[in-house]
């Protein structure tokens, strides 16, 4: 019995990993974290690097993000 169940279980895990890796990873992690590119600090860093905002604006907004409201 075990000689049949174990290979089937291995095949099922391989199929799950190949077909739907994202839901499996979320399940293993426990909870879904927001995407890194949606993080306000990352958006602010990109805007500063692109020259959309100056250094003073960058630091002012970063300090606002780090405050606990």
C-alpha positions in Angstrom: 0.0 0.0 0.0 2.8 2.4 0.9 4.6 1.6 -2.3 1.6 3.0 -4.2 0.6 6.0 -2.0 4.1 7.5 -1.6 4.9 7.9 -5.3 1.4 9.3 -5.9 2.0 11.8 -3.1 5.3 12.8 -4.6 3.8 13.2 -8.0 0.9 15.4 -6.6 3.4 17.7 -4.8 5.5 18.1 -8.0 2.4 18.9 -10.0 1.3 21.5 -7.5 4.7 23.2 -7.5 4.8 23.3 -11.3 1.3 24.3 -12.0 0.4 26.7 -9.1 3.6 27.8 -7.2 2.3 31.2 -5.9 -0.7 29.9 -3.9 1.4 27.1 -2.5 4.1 29.5 -1.4 1.5 31.8 0.2 0.1 28.8 2.0 3.5 27.8 3.3 4.3 31.4 4.4 1.1 31.7 6.3 0.0 35.1 5.2 0.3 37.2 2.1 2.6 40.2 2.3 2.1 43.3 0.1 4.2 43.4 -3.1 7.5 45.2 -2.6 6.8 47.6 -5.5 3.6 48.8 -3.7 5.5 49.8 -0.5 5.2 53.6 -0.1 8.9 53.8 0.8 9.9 52.0 -2.4 7.7 54.3 -4.4 9.3 57.3 -2.8 12.8 55.9 -3.5 11.9 55.4 -7.1 10.5 58.9 -7.5 13.6 60.4 -5.9 15.9 58.4 -8.1 13.9 59.5 -11.2 14.2 63.1 -10.2 10.5 63.6 -9.7 11.1 65.0 -6.2 14.1 66.8 -4.6 16.1 65.7 -1.5 14.1 67.9 0.9 10.8 66.5 -0.3 12.2 62.9 -0.1 13.4 63.3 3.5 10.2 65.1 4.6 8.0 62.4 3.2 10.2 59.6 4.5 10.0 61.0 8.0 6.2 61.2 7.7 6.1 57.5 6.7 8.2 56.5 9.7 6.0 58.2 12.3 3.5 56.1 14.3 0.1 57.7 14.0 
